[in-house]
Amino acid sequence: MPFASNALPAEKEQWEGDAMKFDEKSLSALPREVPHYHERQATHLRSLAANATTVQVKARLLKEAREHEDIAQSEAEPVSASEA
């Protein structure tokens, strides 16, 4: 059976609609502007580490999770008047 070369349209389909629309604010959001970003990243990395297949990968994921937890904790601590 020969390969059907006309299986795909000649021109690429143009993406339209809500799937490809982004507002400028969401594209420029930095992690510190997203609520609980570092807490969620730490949780995600720990979940990945639970299923890691090698010791090196698991250690790396857990290290990165701790880094995100440290950042989250430092952001959550109130700044005293003497430090401001």
N, C-alpha and C positions, 0 to 999 in steps of 0.2 A: 504494500500500500504506500503510495508516494506521500511525501510530506506536503500538507496543504499550506502553501505559502500565503494564501489569502485569508488565513484564520484571524489575523489581526487587521484592524482597519489601517488604511494607508496613512492616515494622519493620526497623531496622538490625540486622545480625547482631552479636551480642555477641562481642567478642574474648575468648577464653579460652585457657588453655594456657600453655605456656612462652614463647610469642612475646611476651606482654605482661607477664611477670613480671620484675621487677627487684629486686635486693636493695639495701638502703639504702647499703651501702658502694660499690657500683659507680656509683650515682647521685651520690654526693657526692665522688667522686674528682677531685682537682684535677690539672692537668697535671704538677705536680712529684711527684705520687704515682704516676704511670704511668711505668714504666721506659722510658727512652730516648724520651720523648714529643717533645722538641724536635728530636732527631736525625731521627726519623721524619717530623715535620712539615716539616723542611728538605728532606728527600729528596722528599717528596710535592710541595712547592711547586716544586722544581726540575723535576720531571717535568711539572707543569702548564705551567711556563714554556717548556719545550721545544716545546710544542704551541700556545703563545699566538699569536693572530692579529694582535695589534697590539703596537707597540713599547712603548706605555704599560703595557699589561697585563703584558707580559714583564718590564719593569723593576720593576713593583710586586711581582710574584711573587718575583723574584730578591732584592729588598730584604728582603722578609719572610723568605725562606729564610736570608739572612745573619743576620738578627736571631735566628732560632731557633738557628742554629749558634753564635752568640755566647753565647746563654743556655746551650746544652748544654755548651759549653766551660767556661764559668764554674762550672757545677754540677759538672763533672768534676774541676776543679782542687782538690787537697786544701787545706784550711785549715791554715796553719802555727800552731804553738802560740802565737806572739806575737800573732796576729790573733784568736785565740779568746777 
